[in-house]
Structures are given as C-alpha cells and as structure tokens.
Amino acid sequence: MLPNVLWPIFAILAIGYALGKWGLPPQPVARLSFWALMPAMIFVSLYESTISPGVFGLIFLFVLLFSLAMWGAGDLAGRLLGLEAHSRAGLALTLILTNCGNYGLPFLLFSLGQEAFDLGVVYLIGQTILLSTLGVLIALRGERFSPRAFAQVLKTPLLYAVAAGMALRQSGLWLPEYLVRPLSMLSQAAIPVLMILLGLQLSQVRLGRQLKLRGVGWATALRLLGAPLLSWPLLALLRIDGLLGRVLLIEASTPAAVNSLLLAIEYGRDPELVSSIVLLTTVLSSATLPVILMLSGR
C-alpha cells in the first residue's frame, strides 16, 4: 500500500523538479493554483461536505494550539542553540507552517480516501488563516508593524472560497449543474498541479553555503519527529480520535511549507536556514510519514 501512496507523490514532484531545472518558472503555476485551482478545490469540498460545524471548530482549535506549542518549542530550541533573533523567527516559521496542501492532501487522498481528504482541506483552511496572521506576526517580530501585512488577508481568494462554500452549505441552496461542473473540473486538477508546483518550488531552493547545521538538524527533528509526539497528547486532550485524529496527526507531521521560505525571504528571516529545512524535511518525510500512518492506525 505505502509504495502506492508515496510513489505518485514523489513521481509527480520529481517531474515538477525537473521542469524547474529545465527553466519553467514556478510563478505562473503558483498564480494558477492560488487564483483558480485551490479556491475551486476548497469551495467544492465545503459545498459537498457533510462535515459538521463542531468538527470544523475542533480542527481549527487543534491547528491553533498545535502551532502555538510548536512556536514555543522552536523559540526555545533557537535560544538554546544560540541563534540570533532573525534565525529563530525563520526556524519558528518552518515549525508552524506545514506543507499540508501540496503534500499532505495527496498523501491523505491516496492513503485514507476522500473523507480524509475533505478533513485535510479544513486543516488547510486553518493553516491558510494561520499563515496570514500568526505567520506574519512571527516574521514581523521585532520590526515595525505595518497594517498592510494584514490587509493582504483580504486579497486571499481562498478565504472567499471558504465563505462562499460554507454559506451555501449552511443555507441549503444548491447551484445548477452547469455552474458546479466547471468548478469540479478545476478542483480535480488541483492535486496534480499542486504536486508539480511543489517540485517547481523545490527546484528553486538553494542550500545555504554557511549552513547552521545544528539549527537545521534540530528544526528537522522537531518538524518530523517532535510534531507527531506533540500531536498525540494534544489529540488526547481534545478527545479527538478515529479518522479525524489520523488526519490531524498526518497533516501536523508533514514537512516544512515552502510558504515559510516565502515569508523568510520577504522579511529577511534567514532564508538560507529556512530553505535548507524545507528541502531536508521534504526528503526525509518519505521515511517518517509512512511510519506515522501505520502507527496512527493502531
């Protein structure tokens, strides 16, 4: 089973990586995903979802508590390692922002099925809100705060897709088939294109010439091993089990998100350290995620 889960992900990721090395820039694919495919995927998932509001709330609560805990652990590790403030902020970004979309969603779909995928989409929504709030706050820590940073939230099409999908779902209104079908087609294209995009983005990552090896090692260990160890007691505290518990555990244990690198570059939070963590966690997750998947089913 596991080869059937990992092989499609890394095969398509490798195609994207090769295309990036051959000169295809990730920006047009990223814009296509950001403005069309991901909003369609989120809208359709919410519109057709049978997930209860209580489950939505549990997922958002888990995302918030887990991210705050990982932020604290990362900041403590950075201080113990003697990292400067900007490097600690970069390390924290790699710990709270997981690759739950490009990587986590296909992993859930191939390993646990459509219901798990739908729950993963809700996790992605929580992560998107987190990126626009806590992620920016961490990146701006110690700098002058600009309201423009949060103004970017209003330009995020994913949030409008969430609002539209949930509003229609709660109202009980149904769209005509000629409107739903093109959105469904875009939604179905989202997963392979997101995996291509991840490969394209990774092809642009460069390992720092003066790596903070201890920082990279600790961050990788916290991201891939510390995250699941922290998630288990948190899931028990929130009394989350079954399929939802497996989904949250897997999504929390995915590698560092490329979005953390984008924030690190934008705000000067040690991009070399962050890019090294993103690349290393992505490669090593091929060994850790299958183990977490097997253990979560026991």
ABEGO torsion letter per residue (X at the ends): XAAAAAAAAAAAAAAAAAAAAAGBBAAAAAAAAAAAAAAAAAAAAAAABABBAAAAAAAAAAAAAAAAAAAAAAAAAAAAAGBBAAAAAAAAAAAABBBAAAAAAAAAAAAAEAAAAAAAAAAAAAAAAAAABAAAAAAABGBBBBAAAAAAAAABAAAAAAAAAAAAAAAGBBBBAAAAAAAAAAAAAAAAAAAAAAAAAAAABBBBABBBAAAAAAAAAAAAAAAAAAAAAAAAAAGBBEAAAAAAAAAAABBBBAAAAAAAAAAGBGAAAAAAAAAAAAAAAAAAAAAAAAAAAX
